[in-house]
């Protein structure tokens, strides 16, 4: 009996463009450990991570908000 054939892997749909961990950490002024924790928990989706940070009331840095 093959058990692995019946298992499905859960894949998240990426909404928006994907962030890199460094870009996410820089945008929200997070230390590396916190950025990695959130990135691996919620995925690389910029839409999902931006919504998460808005819910936490953490605005992006001014430089990233204006595209620099």
N, C-alpha and C positions, 0 to 999 in steps of 0.2 A: 504494500500500500504506500502510495506517495502522498505524504502530508503537505509538502510544500506546494504542490500543484493546486491545491484547493485554497490556499491563502492568497488574499489580495493585499497588495501593498497600498497603504493610504498615501496618496499624493495630493499635495495642496496645489490648487490652481494659483498661479502667480498673477496678481492683479497689479497693473502698473509696471513700471520697469523695475528690475531687481536692483537692490542696493548691494554694495560690497560692505563688509563689516566696517572697514576703515571709513568709508563715506558716511555710513549711518552714525558711527561714533562721533565723527567730526561735526555732523549736522546738528546733533543734539547734545554735544559736549559731554559724552559718556566716557567712562573709563573702559579699557579693553574688556575687562571681565563682564561688566554689565552689558555692553554692546553685544558680546558673543552670546551671553545667556538669552537675551531677548531675540537675537537673530536666529539662533537654533530652535528656540521655542515657537516663534511665530513665522519663521521663514524669511526669505529675502525680499518679499513683495513690498515695494515702496508705499503702496496704498495702505496695506495692512499695518506696517510699522508707523506710518504717519498718523493713522487713526489711533493706534495705541498710544503714541506720545501725546496726541491731543487730549485723549482721555486722562492721561496722567498730568495734564496741564504743563507739559514741557514744550515750549515753543522752539522752533528751529533757530539757529544762530542767524543774525541779520545778514551776514555775508552769503550764507547758503540760500536764504530766502530771496535775495536779489540776484542769485545766479553766479556768484563769484567763487 
